[in-house]
Structure formats: structure tokens, C-alpha cells
């Protein structure tokens, strides 16, 4: 007669551990992810802290002093910021920075959306995208040298206008036209860059959405408005943040278009980056690093505030397809 002995069920984990996991509602895969989070994240956080947080903290500390970079630092407190906004050069630089950011960004994205609308219907859109992207690969110094040659009083542009009957061609590189010239160059170089990024998102949109819209009688603009724009909205929001950050860092174009070997560009064409440079490396006077770092901190605070506002305004529910 055979007897059967029932073995008790085995448990892989200790009772206390399984009860804790059940109470926390966290599975083994999630616990493993949490366990490896800090070993993988810590190196990046250390690099970020050393290369960004520490310099910003040092700049904030320096902005509270009067310092020429070599002598002793003299405490000044928040007076540097008060004097900063009383300086008409800084107010002009801040206004020009906002003008380049808002006006240049509006023109750039309007053109990028128009090109996206056209390229979406083109057969040779990959070639056209490469042509549009090319200006963003060229160094800004090349544009400065080319502008000095093309738009000089005896340059090819004015010569062509004279052949067309224009007896008094515009003074392209005059003081009043420097900022529009910089703005035009920025729009020209940035439009292809952001168009390529937006088109990369458009390429991921399924074709059946456009086909269904065409069957419903939607035109090209309606397809762009109701399909392309909502489906690529997350990428467009990132592009807006990228433009906000990059528009504040414009420096070499202004210096090349309006500067010379012996003088800075006219103050009417300055932005905050040029102002910081002029305060840190003045011509013929002692460097004012306290004021320069204060201006840099104000620029950083402005970019941070605008970026947060943009992220709030451009937040949308993700579209799954």
C-alpha cells in the first residue's frame, strides 16, 4: 500500500520581505530599477554639479562684490544689480535680447511651419531638408566676413541694385541696420535647423491619418493644423525652449557685424552677452567682473523664467497613434 505525502508549498522569499513588498505595491522589476538608479545617475549629477551648479554659484557670489579679477574683492551686496538696471547700456542690451528672442523666434517658427507644410507634400523632401539645414553648419564668422563683402557700399548687392535703377542703395551695415542684419542672419540659419527637427517628428506620423483626412476633404492647411501640429507638438515645444536658450547666447554675429579691431559694436546693437563681455574685458579701463557676473545672472534668471513659462503654456496631453 502506497502512501502519499503532501509536500508543503515553498516560498522563495522570507515572509517579512514579501509582506513589505505587498504593502508597498512595488514589484521586483521596479525594485531593481530603483536599486540601480543612483549608480547610473550619480556620475552625470556630479559632472552637472561641477560644470554648471558650482560655476553658477561662484558667479552669484562674485556678483555681490567689486572685483577687477586680480586685486582684493570688495563687498557691494545687491547694489551691483541696482546699478545694473540704472545703466542705459544694460537696458538697451536687455531690450535687444528680448527683441531677438521674440521677433526672431516668431519669424523663424512661422517660416519653419510653412516649410513643413510644403515639404510634407514634396517628393524630394530629403534633399530639400539637407539644403535648408546646411546654413546651420556654417560658422558665424563666415557670415560676418560674407556680409562685409556682400553688403559693403561697393559690394555686389549694391552694385546689383544700381543696375536695377536704385541710385541710393541702403547702407546695410550702418548703425541703424546692424540689429536687423543680425536678426535676418539668425532667421536664415535657424529656420532650416528647426524645420529639420520638426520634419523628423512629422516623419513619424502614420500616413493613414493623412489619407483619412484627404478622404474627408481636408486641404493641406487643414491637415497641418489638425494632424501635423498636434502630433508634433512635443517636439515643437522642445524647439521653442532651444530657441529661447540659444537666442540669449548670440555673440559673434553682433561682434563681427558691428565691431572692429579697436572698438566694440555700437551700443544700440548690443545684447546681454555683448554687455557681459564689454564689462569683463573693457577697452582702456579696469575690468568690472562684479557687474559682468550680475548681468550674466540676470540673463540666466530671465532664460529660466521664460523657459518655465513656455513649458507651462505649451504643455499638452500626449497623442498616441
MIDO-718195 format. One line per 2 residues: number of its first residue (from 1); their letters; for each residue x, y, z of C-alpha. Coordinates in steps of 0.2 Angstrom, whole numbers. Example, Ala and Ser with C-alpha at 12.3 -4.5 7.8 and 13.67 -1.06 7.14 Angstrom:
residues 2
1) AS) 62:-22:39 | 68:-5:36 .
//
This chain:
residues 321
1) XX) 0:0:0 | 7:16:-5 .
3) XX) 6:32:5 | 6:49:-2 .
5) XX) 15:63:7 | 10:81:3 .
7) XX) 24:92:2 | 21:110:10 .
9) XX) 22:124:-3 | 39:133:-5 .
11) XX) 41:151:-3 | 55:160:-12 .
13) XX) 56:175:-1 | 55:177:18 .
15) XX) 38:181:25 | 43:198:31 .
17) XX) 51:203:14 | 36:198:4 .
19) XX) 24:206:16 | 34:223:15 .
21) XX) 34:221:-4 | 15:218:-4 .
23) XX) 12:233:7 | 22:244:-4 .
25) XX) 14:239:-20 | 31:238:-29 .
27) XX) 36:224:-40 | 53:216:-41 .
29) XX) 57:224:-58 | 53:241:-50 .
31) XX) 64:237:-35 | 78:233:-47 .
33) XX) 76:249:-56 | 77:259:-40 .
35) XX) 92:249:-34 | 102:254:-50 .
37) XX) 96:272:-52 | 109:281:-41 .
39) XX) 124:271:-48 | 120:276:-65 .
41) XX) 114:294:-62 | 127:299:-49 .
43) XX) 141:302:-62 | 130:313:-73 .
45) XX) 124:323:-57 | 142:325:-52 .
47) XX) 148:332:-69 | 132:343:-69 .
49) XX) 136:350:-52 | 154:353:-56 .
51) XX) 152:361:-73 | 136:370:-70 .
53) XX) 130:372:-52 | 147:376:-45 .
55) XX) 151:390:-58 | 134:397:-56 .
57) XX) 136:398:-38 | 153:406:-39 .
59) XX) 146:419:-52 | 132:423:-40 .
61) XX) 144:426:-26 | 156:436:-37 .
63) XX) 141:447:-42 | 140:454:-25 .
65) XX) 157:461:-25 | 168:474:-34 .
67) XX) 182:465:-42 | 194:468:-56 .
69) XX) 200:450:-57 | 217:452:-49 .
71) XX) 215:463:-33 | 205:461:-17 .
73) XX) 186:459:-18 | 176:472:-10 .
75) XX) 159:468:-4 | 145:478:-13 .
77) XX) 130:467:-10 | 114:469:-21 .
79) XX) 120:486:-26 | 128:479:-42 .
81) XX) 110:474:-48 | 103:491:-44 .
83) XX) 117:499:-53 | 114:487:-67 .
85) XX) 97:492:-71 | 101:510:-69 .
87) XX) 114:508:-84 | 106:513:-100 .
89) XX) 118:501:-109 | 111:486:-100 .
91) XX) 93:491:-103 | 96:493:-121 .
93) XX) 105:476:-121 | 91:468:-112 .
95) XX) 78:475:-124 | 88:469:-139 .
97) XX) 90:452:-132 | 71:451:-129 .
99) XX) 68:458:-147 | 79:445:-155 .
101) XX) 71:431:-144 | 53:436:-148 .
103) XX) 53:443:-165 | 67:431:-172 .
105) XX) 58:416:-164 | 41:421:-171 .
107) XX) 48:423:-189 | 58:408:-188 .
109) XX) 44:396:-182 | 32:404:-195 .
111) XX) 44:400:-209 | 48:383:-201 .
113) XX) 29:379:-201 | 27:385:-219 .
115) XX) 41:374:-225 | 35:359:-215 .
117) XX) 18:362:-224 | 27:362:-241 .
119) XX) 40:348:-238 | 26:336:-231 .
121) XX) 19:336:-249 | 36:336:-258 .
123) XX) 44:320:-266 | 62:326:-264 .
125) XX) 59:332:-247 | 75:324:-240 .
127) XX) 86:334:-252 | 77:350:-248 .
129) XX) 79:347:-230 | 98:344:-232 .
131) XX) 99:361:-242 | 89:370:-228 .
133) XX) 99:363:-214 | 116:367:-222 .
135) XX) 117:386:-216 | 116:380:-198 .
137) XX) 133:370:-201 | 142:386:-206 .
139) XX) 152:395:-193 | 146:413:-188 .
141) XX) 162:421:-193 | 159:415:-211 .
143) XX) 143:425:-211 | 152:440:-204 .
145) XX) 165:440:-217 | 152:437:-231 .
147) XX) 141:451:-225 | 156:463:-225 .
149) XX) 159:458:-243 | 141:457:-250 .
151) XX) 134:472:-241 | 148:485:-242 .
153) XX) 145:501:-251 | 154:495:-266 .
155) XX) 148:476:-264 | 139:465:-276 .
157) XX) 122:469:-268 | 123:487:-270 .
159) XX) 130:485:-287 | 116:474:-292 .
161) XX) 103:487:-285 | 112:501:-295 .
163) XX) 110:491:-311 | 91:489:-307 .
165) XX) 90:508:-306 | 92:511:-287 .
167) XX) 103:526:-286 | 105:527:-267 .
169) XX) 105:509:-261 | 103:506:-242 .
171) XX) 118:507:-230 | 116:489:-225 .
173) XX) 130:489:-212 | 126:506:-204 .
175) XX) 122:508:-185 | 103:508:-188 .
177) XX) 103:492:-198 | 115:481:-188 .
179) XX) 102:473:-177 | 90:469:-192 .
181) XX) 105:462:-201 | 109:451:-186 .
183) XX) 91:446:-185 | 90:441:-203 .
185) XX) 105:431:-202 | 99:422:-187 .
187) XX) 82:418:-195 | 91:412:-211 .
189) XX) 102:400:-201 | 89:394:-188 .
191) XX) 75:391:-200 | 82:376:-208 .
193) XX) 88:369:-192 | 71:369:-183 .
195) XX) 62:364:-199 | 73:348:-200 .
197) XX) 69:344:-182 | 50:347:-184 .
199) XX) 51:336:-200 | 59:322:-191 .
201) XX) 44:322:-180 | 32:323:-194 .
203) XX) 40:308:-202 | 34:298:-188 .
205) XX) 16:302:-190 | 7:287:-199 .
207) XX) 1:290:-217 | -16:283:-214 .
209) XX) -20:299:-203 | -17:310:-218 .
211) XX) -26:298:-230 | -41:298:-219 .
213) XX) -41:317:-219 | -39:318:-238 .
215) XX) -54:306:-239 | -64:318:-228 .
217) XX) -60:333:-239 | -47:341:-228 .
219) XX) -34:353:-238 | -16:354:-235 .
221) XX) -18:368:-222 | -31:358:-213 .
223) XX) -21:343:-212 | -6:353:-205 .
225) XX) -17:361:-192 | -27:345:-186 .
227) XX) -14:332:-189 | 4:338:-191 .
229) XX) 3:352:-177 | -5:341:-163 .
231) XX) 6:326:-167 | 22:335:-167 .
233) XX) 18:347:-153 | 30:340:-140 .
235) XX) 44:342:-152 | 39:360:-156 .
237) XX) 39:364:-138 | 57:357:-136 .
239) XX) 62:368:-151 | 54:383:-143 .
241) XX) 65:380:-127 | 80:378:-138 .
243) XX) 77:394:-147 | 75:403:-130 .
245) XX) 91:397:-124 | 101:400:-140 .
247) XX) 94:417:-143 | 102:424:-127 .
249) XX) 119:417:-132 | 121:426:-148 .
251) XX) 138:435:-148 | 149:433:-163 .
253) XX) 137:439:-176 | 135:456:-167 .
255) XX) 153:457:-164 | 158:453:-182 .
257) XX) 144:464:-190 | 147:480:-179 .
259) XX) 164:478:-171 | 182:482:-177 .
261) XX) 199:478:-170 | 199:494:-160 .
263) XX) 181:496:-154 | 166:486:-149 .
265) XX) 149:487:-159 | 138:502:-156 .
267) XX) 128:500:-140 | 112:501:-150 .
269) XX) 116:483:-156 | 121:475:-140 .
271) XX) 113:461:-132 | 116:454:-114 .
273) XX) 130:443:-120 | 140:458:-128 .
275) XX) 137:468:-112 | 144:455:-101 .
277) XX) 159:454:-112 | 161:473:-113 .
279) XX) 161:474:-94 | 173:459:-91 .
281) XX) 185:465:-104 | 183:484:-106 .
283) XX) 195:494:-118 | 206:505:-108 .
285) XX) 198:503:-91 | 198:491:-76 .
287) XX) 188:475:-78 | 171:475:-69 .
289) XX) 169:457:-65 | 155:460:-52 .
291) XX) 144:470:-64 | 148:457:-78 .
293) XX) 143:442:-67 | 127:451:-61 .
295) XX) 122:454:-79 | 125:436:-83 .
297) XX) 115:430:-68 | 101:442:-74 .
299) XX) 101:434:-91 | 101:416:-83 .
301) XX) 86:421:-72 | 77:428:-87 .
303) XX) 80:412:-98 | 75:401:-84 .
305) XX) 59:411:-81 | 54:411:-99 .
307) XX) 58:393:-101 | 47:388:-86 .
309) XX) 33:399:-93 | 35:391:-111 .
311) XX) 34:374:-104 | 18:378:-94 .
313) XX) 10:386:-109 | 15:373:-122 .
315) XX) 10:358:-111 | -2:346:-119 .
317) XX) -8:329:-117 | 2:316:-127 .
319) XX) -6:309:-143 | -4:291:-145 .
321) X) -5:283:-163 .
//
